[in-house]
Amino acid sequence: MANRKRSIEDNTRRRSQGRRRPEERPGGTKRIVLRVLKWCFMLVLLLVVAGIGLFAYYAKDAPDITQSQLQSGGTSSLYTSDGKFLMSLGSEKRIYVSNKNIPQKLKDAVISVEDKRFYSEGLGIDPIRIVGSMLTNAKSNSVAAGGSTITQQLVKLTVFSTATSQRTLKRKAQEAWLAMKVERDYSKDQIIEYYINKVYMNYGNYGMGTAANYYYGKSLKQLDLAQTALIAGMPNAPVSYDPYLYPQKAKYRRDIVLRAMYENHKITKAQLNQALNESITKGLVKKHSNKESKLRKIDDPYIKEVISEVESKGYDPYNDNLKITINIDQDAQTKLYNLANGNKVSFTNNKMQIGATLVDPTNGHVLAILGGRHLPSVQLGLDRAVQTGRSTGSSIKPVLDYAPAIQYLNWSTAHILDDSKYTYPGTNIQLYDWDNQYEGDMTMRYALAQSRNVPAVKTLAKVGLSRASKFVKRMGITVKNSQGLSVAIGANASSLQMAGAYSAFATLGVYHKPTFVSKIETPDGLTRTYDSSGTRVMKKSTAYMITDMLKDVIKSGSGTQAKISGLYQAGKTGTVKYSDAELKKYPSYSDTPKDSWFVGYTRSYVMSVWTGYDNLKDGTIGGNGQYAAQQIYKYMMSYMMSQAENVDWQKPSSVIRTRVVKNSNPPQYSSSGTDWELFVKGHGPVGYSSSSSTTSSTTSSSSSVTSSAASYDDQDEKADTSSSSSSSSQASQSTSSSTQQNGSQSQSSKKTSSSSSSSSKQGDGQDNDNKD
């Protein structure tokens, strides 16, 4: 029995040992590995199939590419808003070099530094190089190396944008597909020929043949090895490797090309050393500019701003082959150029300069821009309309001082200001008016029209510089709190910025940032438009009341030289005096302006003009030259408005126009007075009510003047279209007679002598920046 029991145990043990787990059986581990490999293979196959499918999906929408496109330069073209071709950004003449005239050493240089396997790979893409660049970039955690072949670069320059934003998976797939297509349809010699003739070489030059002539005055065949290496390496960064401006960087790039040629067995060690030791300036001709057409010279400042704006949007206007629609009015641009360079406008001398900008306030389109007078024949030269941020003088007052006072403090045009002795807080610096006199109490209308300095500074102090600076920042002007209250009578800004800011007055409160480009089309069919609906930056009441006061500047104030008979317009002068230090160096400049401004507008156009000198030694503004800014505005605006509708601004329902007691403080309503003023609705003069008013103005609840902050309300955005307000509007439009009573001349009985003095000195001169 014991033996039987032992036998059963032995059999059970043997059966148990025979039932091994799969991994314990012979060959079990191998089967698991094979299964894992099988699934990995299936996953990789699935990814490859999906990748091919995605590649095919993207590639089917790839743009067409033709031989004429491959042979053409990569430059962008400019078109006017009506679709007419204006000009190309490239040079007027491109020296195209056929394959038989391209020296082998140039081909060797280009291929060695750009694509060593160019002749050996036949796909148009280089998988080995792509993987290598991926590993290099991964190690450096940046884009340190590129994987594009010469064929891919040719495709990119022909039909794609180089903008960073366009480097998408779809674009890369289409680029690779087209590279393979080009590789199939064209020979290697054709591809290298197209590439060598397409690349941008700085200074408006396209193609290496053009560059050889520009930099060395030679053909490609006449260049030595070092010169050839520089030409071959420049397309990588043509501006940075400019041998005229950056010889050290140019030499660095040239030497990279030479070493790449040596490593690629294209030159010997002796040739390498000789070329490395050659001066980077050897053979360079004297720096020159391309011969420009008259149109190119006239449009140069505008084109400079177009290029800057296109680049700010992430495009390369020299290599992306873009179709750029610009906002230029060519007739206006030519007219402005001729006015500045002709004899119609009185300038003090030929060194006196100008910067001017003409803008459409309804959309922000810059229609014309003037970079200066007697411009040298240099492409993309100094643009004084944008680059010269000079003190604006009094032209800043409506934007920084008085508009915020209406916007936030609900001041009326009849608000009384004190023009008396004033010293900047915390200093012993006394502020003077242009005539070194003080006139006592005056309305805001009179203070603005006659450009009195003390009331402007006191107004800014009341509003608060911090609040005012935020107000003007919405209109593209930067004012720092550290500048102090003196900025009330002069802030640094360009004519472009001032035109943009005043545009918000012309549109009753809507600001459009001034723009030069309205549309960009890339060769692959992508179109981007850049027009905007604008941003409301102030209430209609604020803009309307400022405009109404600025009409007086032209009619009876400091801007009478800009007056155009019968035209509804508004504007502001601005002059800047020399500092004490400058007068010490040039004492003869005393009592003459350093800078003179005029910014004027209608409902259709805004124009900002600065005049002055680039250097102190060039002279000072004298004689009729002090009116040059007003004169050029007058001639230009007359020209523009000859084809535009002359329409006055319509008073919004948030503004009350009524009679007031002359010089009353606070303003008091008068049923029979001759002084008409404007008030924010809800903040009318003392004693005013809709029932007591004899005017046909918008009704308003009776209230006294208050300084509480104003906010937007529904009424503010509605135009006053009632018949009753129409008669009021007509009365407002008849400002040639009535506004002389409203503001400027309403003070004349009180200040006869000072008004006469103001009338005799119409050229502004009222800014006293040297006292700040």
C-alpha positions in Angstrom: 0.0 0.0 0.0 2.9 2.3 0.8 4.6 1.5 -2.5 1.4 2.3 -4.4 1.1 5.6 -2.6 4.7 6.5 -3.4 4.1 5.6 -7.1 1.1 7.9 -7.3 3.2 10.8 -5.8 6.0 10.1 -8.3 3.5 10.2 -11.2 1.9 13.4 -9.9 5.4 15.0 -9.6 6.3 14.0 -13.1 3.0 15.4 -14.5 3.5 18.7 -12.6 7.0 19.1 -14.0 5.8 18.5 -17.5 3.3 21.5 -17.3 5.8 24.3 -17.6 4.8 27.9 -18.1 5.1 29.1 -21.7 8.2 31.2 -20.9 9.8 28.1 -19.3 9.3 26.0 -22.3 12.2 25.7 -24.9 11.8 28.5 -27.5 9.1 30.5 -25.6 11.2 33.7 -25.2 11.9 33.7 -28.9 8.3 33.5 -29.8 7.5 36.6 -27.6 10.3 38.6 -29.2 9.0 37.7 -32.7 5.5 38.7 -31.6 6.7 42.1 -30.4 8.7 42.6 -33.5 5.7 41.7 -35.6 3.5 44.3 -33.8 6.3 46.9 -34.1 6.6 46.2 -37.8 2.9 46.5 -38.2 2.9 49.8 -36.3 5.8 51.2 -38.4 4.1 50.0 -41.6 0.9 51.7 -40.5 2.8 55.0 -39.8 4.5 54.7 -43.1 1.2 54.2 -44.9 -0.4 57.0 -43.0 2.6 59.2 -43.8 2.4 58.4 -47.4 -1.3 59.1 -47.4 -0.9 62.4 -45.6 2.0 63.3 -48.0 -0.2 62.5 -51.0 -3.1 64.5 -49.5 -0.9 67.6 -49.1 0.9 67.1 -52.3 -2.2 67.1 -54.5 -2.8 70.8 -53.7 0.8 71.8 -54.5 0.9 74.8 -56.8 2.1 74.5 -60.4 5.7 75.3 -61.2 6.9 76.4 -64.6 10.2 76.9 -66.3 9.6 80.7 -66.6 9.0 80.8 -62.8 12.2 78.9 -62.2 14.2 81.3 -64.4 12.6 84.5 -63.0 14.1 86.5 -60.1 12.8 85.9 -56.6 11.9 89.5 -56.0 8.5 90.7 -54.9 6.3 92.9 -57.0 4.3 95.9 -55.9 0.7 96.7 -57.0 -1.5 99.6 -56.4 -4.9 99.2 -54.8 -6.6 99.1 -58.2 -4.6 96.1 -59.2 -2.0 97.9 -61.5 1.6 96.8 -61.4 3.8 99.5 -59.9 7.4 98.1 -59.8 9.6 95.3 -58.7 11.7 95.5 -55.6 14.7 94.1 -57.4 17.2 95.9 -59.6 16.0 97.1 -63.0 18.5 94.9 -64.8 19.4 91.3 -63.9 22.5 89.7 -65.6 21.3 86.2 -66.3 24.1 83.7 -66.8 23.5 80.6 -68.8 25.0 77.3 -67.8 27.8 77.4 -70.3 29.0 80.7 -68.9 28.9 79.6 -65.2 32.4 78.6 -64.2 32.9 75.2 -62.7 34.6 76.6 -59.6 31.4 78.6 -58.8 29.3 75.4 -59.2 31.8 73.6 -57.0 31.6 76.3 -54.3 27.8 76.4 -54.3 27.4 72.6 -54.2 30.2 72.2 -51.5 28.6 74.6 -49.1 24.9 74.0 -49.9 24.4 70.4 -51.1 27.4 68.0 -51.4 25.4 65.1 -52.8 23.6 67.3 -55.4 24.9 65.3 -58.4 24.6 61.9 -56.7 21.1 62.0 -55.4 18.2 61.9 -57.9 15.1 62.5 -55.8 15.4 66.2 -55.3 15.4 65.6 -51.6 18.3 64.1 -49.5 17.1 61.7 -46.8 20.6 61.4 -45.4 21.0 65.1 -45.0 17.5 65.4 -43.5 18.2 62.8 -40.9 21.6 64.5 -40.2 20.1 67.9 -39.8 17.4 66.5 -37.5 20.1 64.9 -35.2 22.2 68.1 -35.3 19.2 70.3 -34.4 18.2 67.9 -31.7 21.6 68.0 -30.1 21.8 71.8 -30.2 18.1 72.2 -29.2 17.8 74.8 -32.1 17.7 75.0 -35.8 21.5 74.7 -36.3 21.4 72.9 -39.7 19.1 72.7 -42.6 18.1 69.7 -44.6 17.1 71.3 -47.9 18.8 70.4 -51.1 19.6 73.0 -53.8 16.5 71.8 -55.6 14.3 72.3 -52.6 15.8 75.8 -52.1 15.1 76.6 -55.7 11.4 75.5 -55.3 11.2 77.5 -52.1 12.5 80.7 -53.7 10.1 80.2 -56.7 6.7 79.3 -55.2 6.8 79.5 -51.5 7.2 82.1 -48.7 10.2 81.9 -46.4 8.2 83.3 -43.5 8.6 81.3 -40.3 4.8 81.1 -39.9 4.6 79.2 -43.2 7.0 76.4 -42.3 4.2 73.9 -41.8 4.0 70.1 -42.4 1.8 70.8 -45.4 4.2 73.3 -46.9 7.2 70.9 -46.4 5.3 68.1 -48.1 4.4 70.3 -51.1 8.0 71.6 -51.2 9.4 68.0 -51.3 6.8 66.9 -53.9 7.7 69.8 -56.2 11.4 69.2 -55.7 11.0 65.7 -56.9 9.0 66.9 -59.9 11.7 69.5 -60.8 14.3 66.8 -60.4 12.4 64.7 -62.8 11.7 67.4 -65.4 15.0 69.3 -65.5 18.7 68.3 -65.6 21.1 69.0 -62.9 22.8 71.7 -64.9 19.5 73.5 -65.5 18.6 73.3 -61.8 22.0 74.8 -60.7 21.7 77.5 -63.4 18.2 78.5 -62.2 19.4 78.6 -58.6 22.5 80.7 -59.3 20.4 83.2 -61.2 17.6 83.5 -58.7 19.2 84.1 -55.3 19.1 87.5 -53.7 22.5 89.2 -53.3 21.7 92.5 -51.5 21.3 96.0 -52.8 18.4 94.9 -55.1 20.6 92.5 -57.0 19.3 89.0 -58.0 21.6 86.3 -59.3 25.3 85.8 -58.8 26.1 87.2 -62.3 24.5 90.5 -61.3 26.4 90.4 -58.0 29.8 89.8 -59.6 29.2 92.9 -61.8 27.9 94.9 -58.8 30.7 94.1 -56.3 33.7 93.5 -58.6 32.7 95.0 -62.0 33.5 91.6 -63.5 31.8 88.6 -65.0 31.7 85.3 -63.0 34.5 83.9 -65.1 36.8 86.7 -64.2 36.6 86.2 -60.5 39.4 84.6 -58.6 38.8 81.7 -56.1 38.3 83.8 -53.0 35.9 86.2 -54.8 33.9 83.3 -56.2 33.6 81.8 -52.7 32.2 85.0 -51.3 29.6 85.3 -54.1 28.7 81.6 -53.5 28.3 82.1 -49.8 26.3 85.4 -49.7 22.8 84.0 -50.4 22.8 82.5 -46.9 22.5 86.0 -45.4 23.2 88.7 -48.1 22.8 91.7 -45.8 24.9 90.2 -43.0 27.7 89.2 -45.4 27.9 92.5 -47.1 31.6 93.0 -47.8 31.2 96.8 -47.7 29.5 97.1 -44.4 30.5 93.9 -42.6 33.9 92.8 -44.0 34.7 90.5 -41.0 31.4 88.6 -41.3 31.9 88.4 -45.1 35.3 86.9 -44.6 34.0 84.4 -42.1 31.4 83.2 -44.6 33.8 83.2 -47.5 36.3 81.0 -45.5 33.5 78.5 -44.6 32.9 78.1 -48.4 36.6 77.6 -49.1 37.0 75.0 -46.4 33.9 73.2 -47.6 35.4 73.1 -51.2 38.6 71.7 -49.8 36.8 69.0 -47.8 34.8 68.2 -50.9 38.1 67.7 -52.8 37.4 70.6 -55.2 40.5 72.6 -54.4 44.0 71.8 -53.2 45.5 72.7 -49.8 47.7 75.3 -51.5 44.7 76.9 -53.2 42.8 76.9 -49.9 45.6 78.7 -48.1 46.2 81.3 -50.8 42.4 82.1 -50.9 42.2 82.3 -47.1 45.0 84.8 -47.0 43.4 87.1 -49.6 41.9 90.4 -48.3 38.1 90.4 -48.4 38.2 93.8 -50.0 40.5 92.8 -52.9 38.9 93.8 -56.2 35.8 95.4 -54.7 34.7 98.4 -56.7 33.7 101.6 -55.0 30.3 101.2 -53.4 27.5 102.5 -55.6 23.8 102.3 -56.0 21.8 101.0 -58.9 20.6 103.6 -61.4 17.1 104.4 -60.3 14.2 105.4 -62.4 12.5 108.7 -61.5 9.5 106.8 -60.2 11.7 104.7 -57.9 13.3 107.8 -56.5 9.9 109.5 -55.9 8.6 106.4 -54.2 11.7 105.5 -52.3 10.5 106.5 -48.7 7.2 104.8 -49.3 8.9 101.6 -50.6 11.2 101.6 -47.5 8.2 101.6 -45.2 6.5 98.8 -47.3 9.6 96.6 -46.9 9.7 97.2 -43.2 6.0 96.4 -42.8 6.2 93.3 -44.9 9.2 92.0 -42.9 7.3 92.8 -39.6 4.6 90.3 -40.8 7.2 87.5 -41.1 7.9 87.7 -44.9 11.1 88.2 -46.9 10.1 90.7 -49.6 13.4 90.0 -51.5 13.1 86.3 -51.7 9.5 85.3 -51.3 8.3 86.3 -54.7 5.3 88.0 -53.2 2.6 90.1 -54.8 2.2 93.0 -52.5 -0.8 95.4 -52.8 0.2 98.8 -51.3 -2.0 101.8 -50.3 -0.1 104.4 -52.3 -1.9 107.0 -54.3 0.8 107.5 -57.0 -0.6 110.8 -58.2 -0.6 112.1 -54.7 2.9 110.8 -54.1 4.3 112.4 -57.2 2.5 115.7 -56.4 3.9 115.8 -52.9 7.4 115.1 -54.2 7.2 117.8 -56.8 5.9 120.4 -54.2 8.9 119.7 -51.9 11.4 119.8 -54.7 9.9 122.6 -56.8 9.7 126.4 -56.3 6.0 126.7 -55.3 6.6 126.4 -51.6 8.9 128.8 -49.9 11.8 127.1 -48.0 14.5 129.2 -46.3 17.3 127.4 -48.2 18.1 124.1 -50.0 19.3 122.5 -46.7 15.9 123.0 -45.0 14.2 119.6 -44.8 10.7 118.2 -44.6 8.9 115.1 -43.6 5.2 114.6 -44.5 2.5 112.0 -44.4 -0.9 111.9 -46.1 -3.4 109.5 -44.7 -7.0 108.4 -45.4 -8.5 108.6 -41.9 -11.4 106.2 -42.7 -9.1 103.2 -43.1 -5.6 104.2 -42.1 -4.1 103.9 -45.6 -1.0 105.9 -46.1 -1.6 107.5 -49.5 1.7 109.4 -49.8 4.8 110.0 -47.7 7.7 112.5 -48.1 11.1 111.5 -46.8 12.8 114.8 -47.5 13.9 117.4 -50.1 16.6 116.9 -52.7 17.0 113.3 -51.8 20.3 111.6 -53.0 20.1 108.8 -55.4 20.3 106.1 -52.7 17.7 103.4 -52.4 16.0 103.1 -49.0 17.5 106.3 -47.7 16.5 108.3 -44.6 12.8 108.7 -44.3 12.2 111.8 -42.2 8.4 111.2 -42.2 8.9 108.1 -40.1 12.5 108.0 -38.7 12.7 111.6 -37.5 11.0 111.8 -34.1 11.3 115.5 -33.4 9.5 117.6 -30.8 6.0 118.3 -32.1 5.7 121.6 -30.4 2.1 122.8 -29.9 0.7 120.3 -32.4 0.5 117.8 -29.5 -1.8 120.0 -27.5 -5.1 118.8 -29.0 -4.1 115.2 -28.6 -2.4 115.1 -25.2 -3.9 118.1 -23.3 -7.4 119.2 -24.4 -8.9 116.0 -25.8 -8.4 114.2 -22.5 -9.8 117.2 -20.6 -13.0 116.9 -22.6 -13.0 113.1 -22.5 -12.4 112.7 -18.8 -13.3 116.0 -17.2 -16.3 117.0 -19.4 -14.8 120.4 -20.1 -16.6 122.7 -22.6 -15.0 124.9 -25.2 -16.0 127.8 -22.9 -14.1 126.4 -19.9 -12.0 129.2 -18.4 -8.3 128.7 -18.1 -5.7 130.9 -16.4 -2.8 132.2 -18.5 -0.6 133.7 -15.8 2.9 133.3 -14.4 3.7 129.6 -13.9 6.7 127.7 -12.6 7.0 124.0 -13.1 6.3 122.2 -9.8 9.4 121.3 -7.9 11.7 123.6 -10.0 12.5 127.2 -10.5 11.9 127.0 -14.3 9.3 129.5 -15.4 7.1 128.7 -18.3 6.6 131.5 -20.9 4.2 131.9 -23.8 5.5 132.6 -27.3 5.2 136.4 -26.8 6.6 136.3 -23.2 3.3 137.7 -22.0 0.4 136.4 -19.9 -3.2 137.2 -20.8 -5.1 136.1 -17.7 -8.4 134.2 -18.0 -9.4 132.8 -21.4 -11.6 130.1 -22.8 -10.2 126.8 -23.8 -11.2 127.6 -27.4 -9.1 130.8 -27.4 -6.2 129.1 -25.6 -6.0 126.4 -28.2 -6.6 128.6 -31.3 -4.0 131.1 -30.2 -1.7 128.3 -28.9 -1.1 129.6 -25.4 1.4 127.5 -23.5 0.6 128.0 -19.9 -3.1 127.0 -20.2 -2.0 123.8 -22.0 0.4 122.8 -19.3 -2.2 123.6 -16.6 -4.7 121.5 -18.5 -2.4 118.5 -18.6 -1.7 118.9 -14.9 -5.4 118.8 -14.2 -6.0 115.7 -16.3 -3.0 113.9 -15.0 0.0 112.9 -17.1 -0.5 109.2 -16.5 -4.1 109.3 -17.7 -3.2 111.5 -20.7 -0.3 109.3 -21.7 -2.6 106.2 -21.8 -5.1 108.2 -23.9 -2.5 109.1 -26.6 -0.9 105.6 -26.5 -4.1 104.3 -28.0 -3.4 106.6 -31.0 0.2 105.4 -31.5 2.0 108.1 -29.6 4.2 107.2 -26.6 4.6 109.7 -23.8 6.5 108.7 -20.6 5.6 109.9 -17.2 9.2 110.7 -16.6 9.1 113.5 -19.2 7.1 115.7 -16.9 4.5 118.3 -17.6 6.6 120.1 -20.3 5.5 117.4 -22.7 2.2 119.3 -22.8 3.8 121.7 -25.3 6.0 119.3 -27.2 6.3 115.5 -27.4 8.7 113.5 -29.7 6.8 112.0 -32.6 7.0 111.5 -36.3 4.7 113.0 -39.0 3.3 109.4 -39.5 2.4 109.1 -35.8 0.8 112.6 -35.8 -1.2 111.9 -38.9 -2.5 108.8 -37.3 -3.5 110.5 -34.1 -5.3 113.4 -35.8 -7.1 110.8 -37.9 -9.1 109.9 -34.8 -10.4 113.5 -34.8 -11.4 113.3 -38.4 -13.4 110.2 -37.9 -15.1 111.4 -34.7 -13.1 109.1 -32.5 -12.1 106.0 -34.5 -8.4 105.3 -34.9 -6.9 103.3 -37.7 -3.2 102.6 -37.4 -1.5 104.0 -40.5 -0.6 101.2 -42.9 1.3 100.9 -46.2 0.3 97.4 -47.1 -3.3 96.1 -47.6 -2.7 92.7 -49.1 0.1 90.1 -49.5 -0.2 87.1 -51.9 2.3 84.3 -51.9 3.1 82.2 -55.0 1.4 79.2 -53.5 -2.0 81.0 -53.5 -2.1 82.2 -49.9 -3.6 85.6 -49.5 -3.6 87.8 -46.4 -5.4 91.1 -46.1 -4.5 93.7 -43.4 -7.3 96.3 -43.4 -9.0 96.7 -40.0 -12.3 98.2 -38.9 -10.5 100.6 -36.5 -10.7 101.1 -32.8 -12.7 103.8 -31.0 -10.3 105.7 -28.9 -12.4 108.6 -27.8 -16.0 109.7 -27.6 -17.6 111.4 -30.6 -18.2 114.4 -28.4 -14.5 114.7 -27.7 -13.5 114.5 -31.3 -16.2 116.9 -32.5 -15.4 119.6 -29.9 -11.7 119.4 -30.6 -12.3 119.7 -34.4 -14.6 122.7 -33.9 -11.9 124.5 -31.9 -9.2 123.5 -34.4 -11.2 125.2 -37.2 -10.5 128.4 -35.4 -6.7 127.8 -35.7 -6.9 128.0 -39.5 -9.6 130.8 -39.6 -8.2 133.3 -37.1 -5.4 131.6 -35.1 -1.9 130.5 -35.7 -2.6 128.6 -38.9 -4.1 131.2 -41.3 -1.4 130.4 -43.9 -3.1 127.0 -44.4 -6.6 128.4 -45.0 -8.4 127.1 -48.1 -11.4 129.2 -49.0 -14.7 127.3 -48.5 -13.2 124.1 -47.3 -14.3 122.4 -44.1 -11.0 121.8 -42.4 -9.3 121.9 -39.0 -5.6 121.8 -38.0 -2.9 122.9 -35.6 0.5 124.5 -35.9 3.5 123.7 -33.8 6.9 125.3 -33.4 9.9 124.5 -31.3 12.5 127.0 -30.0 16.2 126.3 -29.6 17.5 125.4 -26.2 19.7 127.7 -24.2 22.7 125.5 -25.0 22.0 125.6 -28.7 21.6 129.4 -28.6 24.9 129.7 -26.8 26.5 127.9 -29.7 24.5 129.7 -32.4 23.4 133.1 -30.9 22.1 134.3 -34.3 19.3 131.7 -34.1 17.6 133.6 -31.4 13.9 134.4 -32.0 13.7 131.9 -34.9 12.0 128.5 -34.8 14.0 125.2 -34.7 11.1 123.1 -36.0 7.8 124.0 -37.6 4.8 121.8 -37.8 1.3 121.8 -39.3 -1.2 118.9 -38.9 -4.5 119.5 -40.7 -7.4 117.5 -41.8 -10.8 117.2 -43.5 -13.2 114.3 -43.3 -11.4 112.7 -46.3 -7.7 113.3 -45.6 -5.2 114.0 -42.8 -1.8 115.5 -43.5 1.0 116.0 -41.1 4.1 118.1 -42.0 7.4 118.7 -40.2 10.0 121.2 -41.4 13.4 121.9 -40.0 17.1 121.0 -40.4 19.0 117.7 -40.0 21.9 119.5 -38.3 22.1 122.8 -36.3 24.9 124.1 -38.5 22.7 123.9 -41.6 20.8 127.0 -40.7 17.5 128.1 -39.1 14.0 128.7 -40.3 13.6 132.2 -41.5 11.4 134.4 -43.6 8.6 132.7 -45.4 10.3 129.4 -44.6 8.4 129.4 -41.2 5.2 128.9 -43.2 6.5 126.1 -45.4 4.7 123.4 -43.5 1.4 125.3 -43.8 1.9 126.1 -47.4 2.7 122.5 -48.5 -0.4 121.4 -46.6 -2.5 124.0 -48.3 -1.3 123.1 -51.8 -1.6 119.3 -51.2 -5.0 119.4 -49.5 -6.4 121.7 -52.2 -5.2 119.1 -54.8 -6.6 116.1 -52.9 -10.0 117.8 -52.1 -10.5 118.9 -55.7 -11.8 115.3 -56.4 -13.4 114.7 -53.0 -16.7 115.8 -51.4 -16.4 118.9 -49.2 -18.5 117.8 -46.2 -18.6 119.2 -42.7 -18.6 117.1 -39.5 -22.1 116.4 -38.2 -22.6 117.3 -34.6 -23.4 114.2 -32.5 -26.4 114.2 -30.2 -24.0 114.1 -27.2 -22.9 117.7 -27.9 -24.8 120.8 -27.0 -24.2 124.0 -28.9 -25.6 127.1 -27.2 -25.0 130.8 -26.3 -23.1 131.7 -23.2 -22.4 134.9 -21.3 -19.0 136.1 -22.5 -16.1 135.1 -20.2 -18.5 133.7 -17.5 -16.8 131.3 -15.1 -18.4 128.8 -14.8 -20.0 129.3 -18.2 -23.6 130.7 -17.9 -26.3 130.3 -20.5 -27.4 133.4 -22.4 -30.6 133.7 -24.4 -29.2 136.6 -26.5 -25.4 136.5 -26.3 -23.2 136.3 -29.3 -20.7 133.8 -28.0 -21.5 130.2 -29.1 -19.8 127.3 -27.3 -20.0 123.5 -27.2 -20.7 121.3 -24.2 -20.9 117.6 -23.4 -24.5 116.6 -23.0 -25.4 116.6 -19.3 -22.7 119.2 -18.6 -24.2 122.3 -20.1 -23.8 125.9 -18.9 -25.4 127.2 -15.7 -29.0 128.0 -16.3 -29.3 125.9 -19.5 -32.2 123.6 -20.2 -33.9 122.3 -23.3 -36.9 124.5 -22.6 -35.0 127.7 -22.0 -32.7 127.3 -24.9 -33.5 129.3 -28.0 -31.1 127.3 -30.1 -32.0 124.3 -32.2 -29.6 122.0 -30.4 -29.9 118.6 -28.9 -31.9 118.6 -25.7 -30.0 118.2 -22.5 -30.9 117.9 -18.8 -30.1 121.1 -16.9 -26.8 120.8 -15.0 -23.9 122.9 -14.0 -20.4 122.2 -15.2 -18.8 119.2 -13.4 -15.4 117.6 -13.5 -16.5 114.1 -13.0 -15.0 111.5 -15.3 -17.1 110.8 -18.4 -17.9 107.4 -19.8 -19.3 106.2 -23.1 -23.1 106.3 -23.5 -25.5 105.2 -26.2 -26.3 108.8 -27.2 -22.6 109.5 -27.9 -22.6 107.0 -30.8 -25.6 108.5 -32.5 -25.4 111.3 -35.0 -27.9 114.2 -34.4 -30.1 114.0 -37.5 -33.1 115.9 -36.3 -34.2 118.9 -38.3 -33.8 121.2 -35.3 -30.2 120.2 -34.9 -29.6 120.7 -38.6 -30.1 124.4 -38.2 -27.7 124.2 -35.3 -25.3 122.3 -37.4 -25.5 124.9 -40.1 -24.8 127.6 -37.5 -21.8 125.5 -36.5 -20.7 125.2 -40.1 -20.9 128.9 -40.5 -17.7 129.1 -38.5 -16.1 131.7 -40.8 -18.2 134.3 -39.0 -19.6 132.8 -35.9 -16.5 131.1 -34.5 -14.7 134.3 -34.6 -17.2 135.4 -31.9 -17.1 132.0 -30.1 -13.5 131.9 -29.2 -10.7 133.9 -30.7 -12.4 137.2 -31.2 -14.7 136.9 -28.2 -11.5 137.6 -26.2 -10.4 140.5 -28.4 -12.5 143.1 -26.7 -10.8 142.1 -23.4 -7.3 141.7 -24.9 -7.2 144.0 -27.9 -3.5 144.5 -27.9 -2.6 140.8 -27.4 -5.0 139.7 -30.1 -3.5 142.1 -32.5 -0.1 140.8 -31.5 -1.3 137.3 -32.1 -2.7 138.3 -35.5 0.6 139.8 -36.6 2.5 136.6 -35.6 0.6 134.0 -37.4 3.5 131.6 -37.7 2.8 130.1 -34.3 6.2 130.3 -32.6 4.2 129.7 -29.4 6.1 126.7 -28.1 8.8 127.3 -25.5 10.4 123.9 -25.2 13.8 125.4 -24.3 12.3 126.5 -21.0 11.3 122.9 -20.0 
